[in-house]
């Protein structure tokens, strides 16, 4: 199947395999839903910049992808500012309430069951999305908050057609849209789950967005709406009793502040990458995996490598296993407990870890390495701990404007449908991001508890908005949803671009492979026609022979999973033209706005 034949879907425009028609740069939005992409394109068409468009996309996603992100959650916005050449990050990750404690998910010494904890108020972190978007607009945008909310308000008031992905998320919600009456009233009216093609109108959400447009973020973080959030997160599952009630207070909401961060910078085969620093593990784990792989000629088919070959996939799996073993132990909120950033990427540490990868055999389950001898921070040596589950949902979008400003933005309410708690009368879901903390506390005299719950601490994330640079200029921006597999989706796309010479659209469409635990198992794709070239059964058999787990017995094709949903933009340094690439794993959409 040609690239052109599978690129058109809704408003998807795929230009990456063809010469630019004009050198004049256009604005481009790549998002996971056509209505959200249209909201961003509207800002660009009205003369707004990439930050304005990002705000409009994020608010629209709250309406059309409420199961994945919204004002009840948080995220990370990476921004490249063309005028100064500076890259900054707006960290609007949720924070634990001041009353949070390390043992709150294990009150009797035994970790709470994830399904119960994640659908109770105890899982709700202080939301940051709205404060983050407003901060970005005030510092670098050209439109006000009300302007960027307008498309979302119209979508909520007038409604939109439920797509296949939302319908499936309602039908397969594990009860999350059924537990609370306000949530069920929206997504299961009259007890009947919304189906593909149904028309969804959200008047409560529209009123909330209008309130914020009129009065600003303080209408969210203070006053009646804030009090409604506090009351809503007091809800708990009967099995958990009082221990499951949320601990967020009005003071926590009023005190929430975003953090402006400097990106983590990594190098791979002469390219420069900008990624997320802690509290996300996205940048460090992606960059460590890339460095572990750099000694292998992944793009050289003559040496037995190349895309999809057993040797390439084997060393990718082994590198993922090593990097995730290190992630589980060492990475958390750097503001609360120092993370050995330098040590984890130091050539000496990388060499010691990469040497464990053998091309002809699978290593035993690796333990975390010790980066401290190569680090400039004095840290205790922690041990692996039990953490909660991360959702395959979340959402990502990328934007470039006509001036060359770029945004790569990943946002979430954590698990699909978040906590399942809709704030009564206000129509938006609350997150359950605190389940990203360790459920069983690990801190001791010999252990800093890198991802233990603590007051006002941000839970470790896997979100990985990424930008790729050449000679100091941005050439691509991309990212993905997918819980801990976010890291590997970004890794796969990066390898496809640099090692396998693919266009961004090809790199996004190609089947992915993911391992998110030191012990495995392997997840892989290939069940949809656009995923080319396939990971063959012969290759899967070869991986089984090496001892990799998660692949079924010989002769059956296991690689039919879906991993992530990457949306990206690319800047052609030769012509100055801007293009986009969208992921058909969701309703990926690219809209290009000319002058």
ABEGO torsion letter per residue (X at the ends): XBAAAAABBEABBBAAABBBABABBBBBBBBABAAAAAAAAAAAAAGBBAAAAAAAAAAAAAAABAAABEAABBEBBBBBBAAAGBBBBBBABBBBBAABBAAAABAAGBBBBAAAAAABAAABBBBAAAAAAAAAAAAABABBAAAAAAAAAAAAAAEBBBBAAAAAAAAAAGGAAAABAAAAAAABBGGBBBBBGBBBBBAAAAAAAAAAAAAEAAAAABEAAAAAAAAAAABBBAAAEAAABBABBAAAAAABBBBBBBBBBBBBGGBBBBBBBOABAAAAAAAAAAAAAAABBAABAAAGBEBGBAAAAAAAAAAAAAAAAAAAAABBBAAABBBBAAAAABAAAAAAAAAABBAABBBBBBBBBBAAAABABBBBBBBBBBBBBBBABEBBBBBBBAAGBBBBBBBBAEBBGEAGBBBBGAGBBBBAAAAABBABBABBAABAGAABBBBGBBBBBABBBBBBBBGGBBABBBBBBGEAAAAAAAAAAAAAAAAAGBBAAAAAABBBBBBABAAOBBBBBGABAABOBBBBAAAAAAAAAAGBBGBBBBGBBABABBBEBBBBBBBBAAAGBBBBBBBAABBBBBBBBBX
